[in-house]
Amino acid sequence: IEIPDNYTISIYPNPTKDNIHIISTLNLSGVNYFIYDNLGRKIFNEVKTLDSDVINIRDLPKGVYILTITGKINKSVRFLKL
């Protein structure tokens, strides 16, 4: 699979209270999503099968987290849970 150099991935809202919405110019079907806390502990992982992605983070404590996407691409995005 050839990945274009100019792909974009973003999340919103950031900061957030309930959900993270992931928007990408790539089809993210089959990628792995991981969320790590600020100490580097993995607290969430899921394989996505849909193009439109929402992750419920309602039950996470307030703090800074890192969403990491692996598979076709490798990308990390920091977000704040209020």
Secondary structure, DSSP 8 states (H G I E B T S, - for coil): ----TT--EEEESSSBSSEEEEEESS--TT-EEEEE-TTS-EEEEEE--SSSEEEE-TTS-SEEEEEEEESSS-EEEEEEE-
